Amino acid sequence: MAAANPVPALPGQRVLVTGASGFIGSHLVERLLAHGSQVRLLVRRPERVASMAAAGADVRVGDLTEPATLRGSCDGIDVVYHAGAWLGTPYTRDAAWAANVTGTRGMTAEARRAGVRRFVHISSIAVYGPVRSGTVTEDAPLWKDVELYGDSKIAAEEAARAVAAGGLELVITRPGMVYGPRSRGWTIRLIRWIDERRPAMVAGGHGYARPIFIENLLDALVLCAQRPVPGEAFTLIDANIRWRDYLEQYARMVGKRVRSVSYLTSWLIALTDETRALLTHRPPRVRRTALGYAVSHALFSTEKAHHVLGWMPRYSMPEAMAITKAWLIANGYLHR
């Protein structure tokens, strides 16, 4: 059964997207352009968004780590989607804070100055930390001092709220593992690990993964700009699903079984990789603190998004994986 049509993405409105050359940002720009929004992009490297510029997007050059370059970017804009972020390179606290915290503070301040109506900040469920059990809602305490990415995302949320208190409609989204076409972290990397027979799950994969298909996330982001929900935060995942069941979707595409390692072995691997990361300033492939995510049995609730935002996943996992597989084949990541 085909998925229903998407919610029209802000036709006629003037929308700014940061991080437009990235995975989430590029998909969001495509959705906005397809539905008649007037889209402005804020990017460091305009050559990476040449196809979007050709499709009608207005490209502005700016760097989240240099607040002065953000000046004027929000003039005449109705809605800002802040998808730009540090994703791990170089792997230093200074780099993480410069992009995720200073950059978010600068963007929210510029949006407030320019009279933007709504600012949608894309955070992450990493702010909740590796909760092992129970039910996690948006009211759960944010877990600091776990790992650099999550810590910087918590600080970014705090910075955005502090600035928005001066008169900006802020909505915070906390997506789970965003997968689908062009997803390097939760699609391409996992396909490669399985194909290379590298361990992709811990302790049999009985803990819960929390994926969300990119198109389902886009639906939620559109609603965040439309609904009267300023000041709210929303957890966005399609489902709580065992890691082994999620990875099996990719394993069937590759035609190989998913390898698992014990918790102790994974801990030792992570320790070695963290040491390498500190020496090279490149992000570790796996962190000891992140192992809690792999064995967690906590249930992340999306009841608030369902009832307050009016959002439900439009694509089922079989539908989403069929789309993802077709893209992987078309782009040479799969050969059948």
Beta strands, then each sheet from edge to edge (+ up, - down):
strand 1: 14-18
strand 2: 38-43
strand 3: 58-61
strand 4: 79-82
strand 5: 118-122
strand 6: 135-136
strand 7: 169-175
strand 8: 177-179
strand 9: 201-202
strand 10: 208-209
strand 11: 211-213
strand 12: 233-236
strand 13: 241-242
strand 14: 260-261
strand 15: 299-300
sheet 1: 3+ 2+ 1+ 4+ 5+ 7+ 12+
sheet 2: 6+ 15+
sheet 3: 8+ 11+
sheet 4: 9+ 14+
sheet 5: 10+ 13-
end
